[in-house]
Amino acid sequence: LSLRDARYRILQNQINPHFLYNTLETINNIARCQGQREISLMVRALSKMMRNALTDDDLISLREELQILESYISIQKIRFEERLAFSLDVPEKFRDVSVPKLTLQPLVENSINYGLEQLSKVCVLCITARQQGQNIQILIQDNGPGMTPEYIQEIFSGKVVPRHTGLGVKNVDERLKYMFGPQSGLSFESIPGQGCTAIITVPYQ
């Protein structure tokens, strides 16, 4: 149990500086190119993210996780403007479910980076949730380039580490399994050229 706990904390600590570094890099780019209004909005959003994310709690409610995510999205909307369309449709009855902190943000970041780089059209990103038996599934859907089943399998096996998806995918999946057991975790439904859906499964407790 001690080894498992230590391993979980290593995985958790990998995520915190990862998203923070990327956000600060975005602020720096905006500061060089634009005026103070955008910088002010981004700094306030970042402060809100840090206040919610950089705590000692391993588990937080989905409600709190969505607040972190919405702050992150507000930063990315300033960065990408009309190229990013985001929607959130998670029923209130699911929002008290517990999730490991920073479960959604790395996957949303992957969808934005991977999709916007390869799409000439608007990157559409939708967050929804549904009940599956005794579990809740949180879905992150995008209209990006998608992935083949073989490529997804190689990501989980560690054979390939994509520039935008490697750390987020393995980290999120392992943290979910360490916290809730093998019945929880991360999976994908994707067809090349038709987008991708990341599915997070947690107990409905």
Secondary structure, DSSP 8 states (H G I E B T S, - for coil): -HHHHHHHHHHHHHHHHHHHHHHHHHHHHHHHHS-HHHHHHHHHHHHHHHHHHSSS-SEEEHHHHHHHHHHHHHHHHHHHGGGEEEEEE--GGGTTSEEETTSHHHHHHHHHHHHHHH-SS-EEEEEEEEEETTEEEEEEEE-S----HHHHHHHHHTS---TTTHHHHHHHHHHHHHHH-TT-EEEEEE-TTS-EEEEEEEE--
